[in-house]
């Protein structure tokens, strides 16, 4: 980690760098394919933390998850306003 960034090392050499706002970076969308167990834990944390979330990328179905592609999915925003998507099945 350096400067405003916090590094998170993932499997296979993937490194994510997060910055605390205020940092002027254009809004991005990040989708993570996770297994059902991790989805359940993450979704419970969203609900327990009172994080606003949606079932759709248009952010019309507040407080719901979707069941697209034979799995489940949810959208929420990180503190900097980036759209985060968790899905349990890849897009078909």
C-alpha positions in Angstrom: 0.0 0.0 0.0 1.2 3.5 -0.8 -0.2 7.0 -1.1 -4.0 7.0 -0.9 -4.2 3.3 -2.0 -4.8 0.2 0.0 -3.7 -3.0 -1.8 -5.7 -6.2 -1.7 -3.9 -9.2 -3.2 -6.1 -11.9 -4.7 -5.4 -15.3 -6.2 -3.4 -15.7 -9.4 -1.5 -12.5 -8.9 -4.5 -10.1 -9.1 -4.0 -6.9 -7.2 -6.8 -4.5 -6.4 -5.9 -1.0 -5.2 -8.6 1.0 -3.4 -8.3 4.6 -2.6 -10.1 6.5 0.1 -12.3 9.4 -1.2 -11.8 12.1 -2.2 -9.9 10.8 -5.2 -10.9 12.0 -8.6 -11.4 8.8 -10.6 -14.3 8.3 -13.1 -17.0 5.8 -11.9 -16.2 2.2 -12.8 -18.1 -1.1 -12.7 -16.5 -4.1 -11.2 -18.1 -7.6 -11.3 -16.9 -10.5 -9.1 -17.8 -14.1 -9.8 -18.2 -15.7 -6.3 -19.4 -19.0 -5.0 -22.7 -19.4 -3.3 -21.2 -19.4 0.2 -19.2 -16.2 -0.3 -22.3 -14.6 -1.9 -24.4 -15.5 1.2 -21.8 -14.0 3.6 -21.3 -10.9 1.5 -25.0 -10.3 1.1 -25.6 -10.7 4.8 -22.8 -8.1 5.4 -24.5 -5.7 3.0 -27.8 -6.1 4.8 -26.3 -5.9 8.3 -24.4 -2.8 7.3 -27.5 -1.1 5.9 -25.8 -0.8 2.5 -28.2 0.2 -0.3 -28.2 -2.5 -2.9 -30.1 -3.4 -6.1 -31.0 -6.4 -8.2 -30.4 -4.6 -11.4 -27.6 -2.4 -12.9 -30.2 0.4 -13.5 -30.6 0.5 -9.7 -34.4 0.3 -9.9 -35.0 -2.8 -7.7 -33.7 -1.6 -4.4 -33.2 -4.1 -1.6 -33.4 -7.1 -3.9 -31.1 -9.6 -5.5 -31.5 -11.1 -9.0 -31.6 -14.7 -10.2 -30.1 -14.2 -13.6 -28.2 -16.9 -15.5 -29.2 -19.6 -13.1 -27.5 -17.9 -10.2 -27.8 -14.8 -8.0 -26.5 -11.3 -8.3 -26.5 -8.0 -6.5 -25.2 -4.5 -7.2 -24.0 -1.8 -4.7 -21.7 1.1 -4.7 -18.4 1.5 -2.9 -17.7 4.6 -0.9 -16.2 6.3 -4.0 -19.4 5.6 -6.0 -18.0 2.7 -8.1 -20.6 0.1 -9.0 -19.8 -3.3 -7.5 -21.5 -6.5 -8.8 -21.4 -9.9 -7.2 -22.7 -12.8 -9.2 -22.7 -16.6 -8.6 -22.9 -17.7 -12.2 -21.2 -16.3 -15.3 -23.2 -14.5 -17.9 -24.5 -16.8 -20.6 
